Amino acid sequence: MKERRLVFISHANPEDNEFASWLGTRLTAAGYEVWADVLKLLGGETFWREIGNVIKEEAAVVIVALSYASYQKDGVLNEIALAVDKGGKLNKDQFVIPVRLDALPFSDFPEQLIRLNAIDFSSNWADGLSTLLKTLNETQIPQSTGDFGEALAAWQQFKLRQSASISDTQESIFSNWFQINSLPSHIKFSRFKASQESIELAFSEFQSPVAQHERLALSFAEAATLQMETPDIPLERAYRVPLAQFLDGQATDGPQVARRDARNMVTRLLRKAWDQFALSQGLLLCEFAHGSAWFVPLNLIEGNIATFQDENGKKRRRRLVGRSEKRKVYWHFAVSGKVSIAAPQHLTLRPHVVFTEDGKTPLNSKLRAARLRRSFCKSWWNDRWRDLLRALVAVLASDKEEFSLPLGGDAVVRIATSSMSFDAPLSIIENGSTPIAEEDHAEDETEADVLDDLGDDLDEKGFDDLFDDEDREAV
């Protein structure tokens, strides 16, 4: 019997085509064979016969993208029925994997899928993808070395069918990656001379980023620095290990730590350093359903406006906190940080928007905040997010070329303030830009008027408030 290898993506066409294309290209790059109508049906095929044959004969798993656009569409419902039936015949529990794209209530899922665990993409596609890849790996879907060339070709075809043009002109793409310029050359192990109870107490008192390895404290800080932070619990210097060897899992005169564990430990130390740095700069923490972000509180910077230099060296300004009088809310630019020690080593800063009523306390209602965020940002384009990010980094770095995250004592990690750029071999010529955020379709009758009015109000006031007169000319 032929091995089933295909990952089938069921979705609403055309409403969720962008998601299906995005997901298909990333799964292809991860080594999976993917089938989605936006990638495979190029015209001339018998539509349902093609889809039915793929599900019945070739699919190893069927991913169902559920949204307000898809959950009542006949085509999607037919594909679900066929997939559930085939999964039963194959006696395969995870033949169908539902993924949730927006705020569609779980109670509105098609009845065949209500009992299945859905993967949530509604808050963040990247987080949803990470969970989906783990699920595909656990279910042992056949995978080969990723062929990104095939993914790129599929993406090109999709873009062309959206009336865009692909140009062979090389294009520079600015990222939200900020290069790590330097790390300490060594990492240190400190040994406790105390009971296990005292060791646990010490880890709650440390101010420097510290990770635990058995009865040792792992840190970039010297033992003397850590001792000052927990003076009642004695510890001493144990090992000083070259960082490069430690990250590679090589044998040293210190404890043997597997490469993966070593990298996870160092990543956690650097993440703690970023969080402590953000707090020290006056940013406030906001918890989301999936993760957290640091936001700029009201009046942290003069006039709530930051200055920065663009890629051409021109001085620009952007507002990082704004106000909608009509809805009595402040909006605040925010970022979440993630450190990667894989080459090229970098700090990723992902942009967010937080809403408050008093300028410092995030809204209690997660649902209201999520809906405001989607409506508020639906007309924000990539260049605006990029400039807001540049403006905040300029504030954090005090307009210097790099900023430093303290690691304890004299140890620091130095990070460039200019985001990394990459040269793409192709560029896209489109009639218009694509917003980075999707428009929310999850508004109920009560909230719809609120969000529509808020969007209009911000288009006239809040959005314009992002720019001063000088900036409008630049834009």
C-alpha positions in Angstrom: 0.0 0.0 0.0 1.3 3.4 -0.9 2.5 5.4 2.1 0.3 8.4 2.9 2.5 11.5 3.0 0.2 14.4 2.1 -0.8 17.2 4.5 -4.2 18.5 3.2 -5.4 22.0 4.1 -9.1 22.6 4.1 -10.2 26.3 4.3 -12.6 28.9 3.1 -11.9 30.1 -0.5 -11.3 32.9 -1.0 -11.6 34.4 2.5 -8.8 32.3 4.1 -6.6 31.9 1.1 -3.9 34.1 2.6 -3.7 31.8 5.6 -3.7 28.6 3.5 -0.9 29.9 1.3 1.1 31.1 4.4 0.7 27.8 6.2 1.3 25.7 3.0 4.6 27.3 2.2 5.9 27.0 5.8 4.9 23.3 6.0 6.6 22.7 2.7 9.7 24.4 3.9 9.6 22.1 7.0 9.7 19.1 4.8 6.0 18.1 4.4 4.2 17.4 1.2 1.2 19.9 1.2 -2.0 20.0 -0.8 -4.2 23.1 -0.7 -6.5 24.3 -3.5 -4.7 27.7 -3.7 -1.5 25.9 -4.4 -2.5 22.9 -6.5 -5.7 23.7 -8.4 -4.4 26.0 -11.2 -7.4 25.6 -13.4 -8.9 22.9 -15.6 -9.2 20.2 -13.0 -12.5 18.8 -11.8 -12.7 20.5 -8.4 -14.5 18.1 -6.1 -13.2 15.0 -7.7 -9.6 16.2 -7.2 -10.2 17.1 -3.6 -12.1 13.9 -2.8 -9.4 11.7 -4.3 -6.6 13.5 -2.4 -8.4 13.1 1.0 -9.4 9.4 0.3 -6.2 8.2 -1.3 -3.2 10.4 -0.4 -3.8 12.5 2.7 -1.9 11.5 5.9 -3.6 14.3 7.8 -6.3 16.9 7.1 -5.9 20.3 8.7 -9.2 22.2 8.8 -8.9 26.0 9.1 -12.0 27.1 11.1 -13.1 30.7 11.0 -16.2 32.8 10.8 -15.8 32.5 7.0 -15.4 28.7 6.8 -17.5 27.0 9.5 -20.7 27.1 7.5 -19.4 26.8 4.0 -20.7 23.8 2.1 -17.3 23.0 0.6 -15.5 23.0 4.0 -18.3 20.9 5.6 -18.1 18.4 2.8 -14.3 18.1 3.2 -14.8 17.6 7.0 -17.4 14.9 6.5 -15.2 13.1 4.0 -12.1 13.4 6.2 -13.8 12.3 9.4 -15.2 9.2 7.6 -11.8 8.4 6.1 -10.1 8.8 9.5 -12.5 6.3 11.0 -11.8 3.8 8.3 -8.1 4.2 8.8 -8.6 3.9 12.6 -6.5 7.1 13.0 -7.5 9.4 15.8 -5.6 12.4 14.6 -6.4 12.2 10.9 -8.3 15.5 11.2 -6.6 18.5 13.0 -8.8 21.6 13.4 -7.1 25.0 13.7 -8.9 28.1 14.8 -8.1 31.3 12.9 -10.2 33.9 14.7 -12.6 34.2 17.6 -15.1 31.6 16.3 -16.4 30.1 19.6 -15.5 26.4 20.0 -19.2 25.7 20.5 -19.8 26.8 16.9 -17.4 24.2 15.5 -19.0 21.6 13.2 -20.3 18.8 15.4 -17.8 16.3 14.0 -14.9 18.4 15.3 -16.2 19.7 18.7 -14.5 16.9 20.6 -11.1 17.3 18.9 -8.4 19.5 20.3 -8.1 22.6 18.1 -4.8 24.4 17.7 -5.3 28.2 18.2 -3.9 30.5 15.5 -6.2 33.4 16.4 -3.7 35.3 18.5 -0.5 34.5 16.7 0.1 32.5 13.5 3.7 31.8 14.5 2.8 30.3 17.9 0.0 28.2 16.2 2.5 26.9 13.6 4.9 25.9 16.4 2.2 23.8 18.1 1.1 22.4 14.7 4.6 21.3 13.8 4.9 19.5 17.2 1.6 17.7 16.6 2.6 16.6 13.1 5.9 15.3 14.5 4.1 13.4 17.3 1.7 11.8 14.9 4.7 10.8 12.7 3.6 12.4 9.5 6.3 11.5 6.9 8.8 14.3 6.5 11.8 15.0 4.3 14.4 17.7 4.1 12.5 21.0 3.5 12.6 22.2 -0.1 12.1 25.9 0.3 12.4 26.3 -3.5 9.1 24.5 -3.9 7.5 26.6 -1.2 8.7 29.8 -2.8 7.4 28.7 -6.2 4.0 27.9 -4.7 3.9 31.3 -3.0 4.8 33.0 -6.2 1.9 31.4 -8.0 -0.4 32.4 -5.3 0.7 36.0 -5.4 0.4 36.1 -9.2 -3.1 34.9 -9.0 -3.8 37.8 -6.7 -3.0 40.2 -9.6 0.5 40.9 -8.2 3.6 40.8 -10.3 6.9 39.1 -9.3 10.0 41.0 -10.3 13.5 39.6 -10.6 14.8 42.8 -9.0 16.7 42.2 -5.8 15.1 43.8 -2.8 16.4 44.5 0.7 14.0 43.4 3.5 14.2 44.9 6.9 13.5 42.4 9.7 12.6 42.7 13.4 15.9 40.9 14.3 18.5 42.8 16.2 22.0 41.3 16.0 23.8 40.3 19.2 27.2 42.0 18.8 28.9 40.3 21.7 28.3 37.8 24.5 30.6 37.1 27.5 33.4 34.6 26.6 32.7 32.3 29.6 29.8 31.1 31.6 30.1 30.3 35.3 29.0 27.6 37.7 28.7 28.5 41.4 28.3 25.8 44.1 26.1 26.2 47.1 27.2 25.2 50.6 23.7 24.9 52.0 20.7 22.7 52.2 18.3 22.1 49.3 15.7 24.3 51.0 18.2 27.2 51.2 19.2 26.7 47.5 15.6 27.1 46.5 15.4 30.3 48.6 18.5 31.6 46.9 17.0 31.3 43.4 14.1 33.4 44.5 16.4 36.1 45.7 18.9 36.4 42.8 18.7 39.6 40.9 21.1 38.5 38.2 19.9 36.1 35.5 20.6 32.6 37.0 19.6 29.1 35.9 19.8 26.0 38.1 21.8 22.9 37.2 21.4 20.3 40.0 23.0 21.9 43.0 24.8 24.5 41.0 23.9 28.1 39.9 24.6 28.8 36.2 25.2 32.4 35.4 27.3 34.9 33.5 27.9 36.6 36.8 30.8 35.7 39.1 30.1 33.9 42.4 31.1 37.0 44.3 28.3 38.9 42.6 25.7 36.2 43.3 26.9 36.0 46.9 26.1 39.7 47.5 22.6 39.1 46.2 21.9 36.3 48.6 24.3 37.0 51.5 22.8 34.5 54.0 23.3 31.5 51.8 27.0 30.7 51.2 28.2 29.7 47.7 31.6 29.5 46.0 33.0 29.5 42.5 33.0 26.1 41.0 33.7 26.2 37.2 34.4 28.7 34.5 33.6 27.3 31.1 34.1 28.8 27.6 30.7 29.7 26.3 31.2 28.4 22.8 32.2 24.9 24.1 29.3 24.9 26.5 26.8 25.8 23.8 28.2 23.0 21.6 27.9 20.4 24.4 31.6 19.8 24.3 33.4 18.2 27.3 35.0 20.8 29.6 36.4 20.7 33.1 32.9 21.6 34.3 29.7 19.6 34.4 28.8 17.8 31.2 25.6 19.4 29.8 23.9 18.2 26.6 24.0 20.6 23.7 20.3 21.1 23.6 20.0 21.7 27.4 23.0 24.1 27.4 21.4 26.2 24.7 18.0 26.2 26.4 19.8 27.4 29.7 21.6 30.2 28.0 18.5 31.3 26.1 16.6 31.5 29.4 19.3 33.6 30.9 19.2 36.0 28.0 15.4 36.1 28.1 15.6 37.0 31.8 18.1 39.7 31.0 15.8 41.2 28.4 12.8 41.2 30.8 14.9 42.8 33.5 16.2 45.4 31.0 12.7 46.3 29.8 11.5 46.7 33.4 14.5 48.9 34.2 13.7 51.2 31.3 10.3 51.9 32.6 8.3 49.6 30.4 5.3 47.8 31.9 4.3 44.1 31.4 1.0 43.0 29.8 0.0 39.3 29.8 -1.8 38.0 26.8 -3.6 34.7 26.3 -0.4 33.3 24.7 2.7 35.1 26.1 3.4 38.7 27.2 4.8 42.0 26.0 6.3 45.1 27.4 4.5 48.4 26.7 5.3 52.1 26.9 3.3 53.7 29.7 1.8 57.2 29.4 4.4 60.0 29.7 7.4 57.7 30.0 8.9 59.8 27.2 8.4 63.5 26.6 5.2 64.1 24.7 4.9 60.3 24.2 6.9 60.8 20.9 10.2 59.2 20.1 12.8 60.2 17.5 14.9 57.8 15.4 16.9 57.6 12.2 15.5 55.7 9.2 17.6 53.6 6.7 18.5 56.8 4.8 19.8 58.6 8.0 16.8 60.9 8.1 15.5 61.9 11.5 11.9 60.8 12.0 9.4 60.8 14.9 6.7 58.5 16.0 4.1 58.6 18.7 4.3 55.5 21.0 1.3 56.3 23.1 -2.0 57.7 21.8 -5.5 58.4 23.0 -9.0 57.9 21.6 -11.3 60.3 23.5 -14.4 58.8 21.9 -13.7 55.4 23.5 -11.8 56.6 26.5 -8.8 54.3 25.9 -5.1 54.9 25.5 -3.2 52.7 23.0 0.4 51.8 23.8 3.1 50.4 21.5 4.6 47.2 23.0 7.1 44.5 22.2 7.8 40.9 23.2 11.4 39.7 23.1 12.8 36.3 22.1 16.5 35.5 22.0 18.1 33.1 19.4 21.6 31.9 19.9 21.6 30.1 16.6 23.6 31.8 13.9 23.0 34.7 13.3 22.6 35.3 17.0 19.9 37.9 17.5 17.1 39.4 19.6 13.7 39.2 17.9 11.3 42.1 19.0 7.7 41.4 18.0 5.4 44.4 17.9 2.1 44.6 19.8 -0.5 47.1 20.9 -1.9 47.3 24.4 -4.9 49.3 25.5 -5.5 51.0 28.9 -8.0 53.4 30.5 -5.5 55.0 32.8 -2.3 55.0 30.8 -0.7 52.1 32.8 -3.1 49.3 33.5 -4.0 46.9 30.7 -7.7 46.4 30.2 -9.2 43.6 32.3 -11.3 42.2 29.5 -9.1 40.1 27.3 -11.9 39.9 24.7 -12.4 43.6 24.6 -8.6 44.2 24.3 -8.3 41.6 21.5 -11.2 43.1 19.5 -9.9 46.6 19.9 -6.5 45.5 18.8 -7.7 43.9 15.6 -10.0 46.8 14.7 -7.4 49.4 15.7 -4.6 47.9 13.7 -6.4 46.8 10.6 -5.1 49.7 8.7 -1.6 49.6 10.1 0.8 48.7 7.3 4.3 47.1 7.6 6.1 50.4 7.4 4.3 51.8 10.4 5.0 48.8 12.5 8.7 49.0 11.4 9.0 52.7 12.3 7.3 52.2 15.7 9.7 49.5 16.5 12.7 51.6 15.4 11.4 54.5 17.5 11.1 52.3 20.7 14.6 50.8 20.2 16.0 54.3 19.8 14.5 55.1 23.2 15.8 52.0 24.8 19.3 52.6 23.4 19.3 56.3 24.2 20.1 56.9 20.5 23.3 54.9 20.6 24.4 52.3 18.1 23.9 49.5 20.5 22.3 48.8 23.9 23.4 46.4 26.6 21.4 43.9 28.7 23.0 43.4 32.1 23.8 39.8 33.0 25.2 40.4 36.5 28.3 42.2 37.7 30.3 43.5 34.7 28.8 40.9 32.3 26.5 42.2 29.5 25.2 41.2 26.1 25.5 43.9 23.5 22.8 44.3 20.9 22.8 46.4 17.7 20.0 49.1 17.5 19.7 48.8 13.7 17.6 45.8 12.6 19.1 43.2 10.4 18.3 43.3 6.7 18.3 40.6 4.1 18.6 40.7 0.3 15.7 38.8 -1.4 16.4 37.7 -4.9 12.8 38.7 -5.9 10.5 41.5 -5.2 6.7 42.0 -5.4 5.0 44.7 -7.5 1.5 45.1 -6.2 -1.3 47.6 -6.6 -1.4 48.1 -2.9 0.2 47.1 0.4 -1.0 44.3 2.6 -1.8 45.1 6.3 0.2 43.1 8.8 -2.9 42.5 10.9 -6.1 40.9 9.8 -9.4 42.5 10.1 -11.5 40.9 12.8 -14.7 39.1 11.8 -15.5 38.1 15.3 -17.7 41.1 16.2 -21.1 40.4 17.7 -24.0 42.8 17.1 -23.3 44.8 20.3 -19.6 45.2 19.6 -19.8 45.8 15.9 -20.9 49.4 16.1 -18.4 50.1 18.8 -15.5 48.8 16.7 -16.6 50.4 13.5 -17.0 53.7 15.2 -13.6 53.3 16.9 -12.0 52.5 13.6 -13.4 55.6 12.0 -12.4 57.7 15.0 -8.9 56.5 14.9 -8.6 56.9 11.1 -9.5 60.6 11.6 -7.7 61.2 15.0 -5.7 58.4 16.5 -3.9 57.3 13.3 -3.0 60.9 12.3 -1.8 61.4 15.8 1.0 59.0 15.1 2.7 61.6 12.9 3.7 65.2 13.2 3.4 67.5 10.2 7.0 67.0 9.3 6.4 63.2 9.3 3.3 63.4 7.1 5.5 64.9 4.4 8.0 62.2 4.8 5.4 59.5 4.6 
